Amino acid sequence: MRSPPRKRRSCALTLTELLFLVGTICVLTACLFPTLNIAIAKARTVSCTQNLRSIHRALMAHAADHNGLVPPYRKKNNGSFWYSLMEPYLQWRSGASYVRGRCPNQPKSFVEFQYVMNSGITGQTDDFSWNLQSVAEPSLAFVVGETPLGRGVSYRVSYSQTDPSRPDHELGYNHDARASLLFLDGHVERRRPEEIPQPDQRVSTRPGYLQWKRFWHPHLNP
């Protein structure tokens, strides 16, 4: 005797099952997005740190070829700024664009160099250079930082241009509200605005003067 045909089970999802699946995907996506954003931010911070360390190696190579001198702020005879003078050691430029000369958080449309040198290191005037051998404590001497996001090209930063609330500030706090700072010994730190020596500390009778001097103007005598 022939057995009755079996009913085929439908593979289609019911509305309840579909809604449950969509809800599960939404929950998982909501959980993963913050983790993904954190990972991307860390990767960009690492990339910026590597850029700064490359600048340090180029700075040391330039000093080795020029009797210990850092590049001047600008060469008067041809108008070249300090980063252009280090380009033979960096090799970051492709045509007129700098393919690596910017923080990864900067807009990709920016093609100019996006790092600034401490004016107390590179000097305030054309053709003037400091000798690195005159720095007593390289681990405390700030050398290079980032420009503010979306600001455009800058060349140097002074102790009076670090307050992000001022329109003329030249130091960028582009990583979790912290600035990536390269020091003369080659290490990189990330600091908030209040962790950077302030202009009112530049008076020798004020508390924190030695900290300010070693950070901003390491060549000056106490």
VENUR-V675735 format. One record per helix or strand of 3 or more residues. SS is the DSSP state (A for helix, B for strand). FROM is the first residue (numbers start at 1). LEN is the number of residues. If there is no record, write none. Layout:
ss=(SS | SS)
from=(FROM | FROM)
len=(LEN | LEN)
//
This chain:
ss=(A | A | A | B | A | A | A | B | B | B | A | A | A)
from=(15 | 82 | 87 | 115 | 119 | 132 | 138 | 142 | 178 | 188 | 193 | 199 | 209)
len=(51 | 4 | 4 | 4 | 4 | 3 | 3 | 5 | 6 | 4 | 3 | 3 | 8)
//
